[in-house]
Amino acid sequence: MKDYDNFILPANNLQKGKEFYQDILGLPIKFDFPDIGMTGFKVGEQEAGIILSANPATKPAIWFVVDDVKQKFRELQSKGVRFCADPFLIKTGWAAEFEDPFGNRLAITDYSVIAGS
């Protein structure tokens, strides 16, 4: 794991989420994708941010950056990690979600689309 990527939180009302995170907490919007039900907020000077997701299946999650999701997926599987699904393509690269032994959602992601690989 190289770094944090983002912290994902479920939100059944993105407008209400924007009012809370932007207007009350004072976090600037990092990106807003209403077509896919996601809004991201910047926290300080960190690349990692808070992402609200309107997808009803969303669980709170911590995402980590890795060099290569597919390689890390195989490595973690060999150590007994059970993934929620095979790696999937997102706007910036690949991602794969899994849970720790306590049911907390974690994920790995890379920036292969941005890097051109």
N, C-alpha and C positions, 0 to 999 in steps of 0.2 A: 504494500500500500504506500503510495507516494505522498498523498495529501488528501484532505477532505475535498469532496466535489461540491455537494449540496446537502441540505437538510430538507427532506420532503415532508409536508404536512397535508392532511386531507382538509378540504374546505368545501362545504356544500353551497356556499354563496361567495363567489370571488369578489363581488363588489363590497360586501361587508368586510371581507378579508383585506381588501385594499384600504378601506377606511381605517381599519385597525392598525395594520402594519405601516402604512404610509402616513396617514394623518395623525394617529395617536402616538405610535412608536417613533415616527420620523425617519423610517427607512426608505430610501429612494427605490423606485422600481428599476430593476435590472433588465427585465424583459416582460412582455405581456403577450401571450398567445391565446386570446379568447377562443380561437377556432379549435384548439385542442384542450381548452380548460385549464390553462396553467399561467400563473403569474409569479415571477421571481423578484426577490428583493435583495438589494446589496446590503451587506453588513460591514461597515468600516471599509478598509482597503483590501480586505480579503477577497480572493476569487470566489471562494465558497459563499453561498447565500442560502436564503430560505425560499423554497418553492412551494406555493400553494397549488394543490391539484384538486380539481372538481370531479375527478373520476371517482365514482362511489367505491371502487375496489381499493383505493389508495390506503395504505397503512403508513403511519409515521415511519420514516426511514432515514438512515445516514448512508450517503453514497461516498465511495472512495475512488480516487483516481489511480489507475494502474497503466502500465505501458501498453498492454495487450490483453483485452478482456478474454478472448478465446483461449489464450495460453494460461492465464490466471484461473479461468473457469476449470480447465482440465486439471491444473495443479491442486486447486482446492477440492475438486471432486475426489481426487485420489487420496485426499486426507479425510474423506468422509463428509464433506459439506454437501448438503442437499439443497440444490437450487430450486427456485419456484418454477423456472422454465429455462429453456436454452437461451443463450445470448440473443439479444434483439437489437435491431438498429434504431438509433435515436438521431436527432438532428446533428449532433456533434460527433457521433461515433457509435460504439457498441456498448451495451450494458447487460448486466445479469444480476438478478436479485436472489437473495437467500435469507435464511433466518438463523440467528444464533440459537443455542440450546434452550433459550428462554422465550423464544417466539418474537424477539425483536427483529425488525426488518433491516437488512443491510444490503448494499449493492456495490458492484464495481462498475466502473465506466472508463472508457478511454476517449481520446480526442482524435481518433483515426480519420474521421471524415474531414476535420479541419486540417489535419496533418497531410491529408491526401493519400493515405494508405488504405 
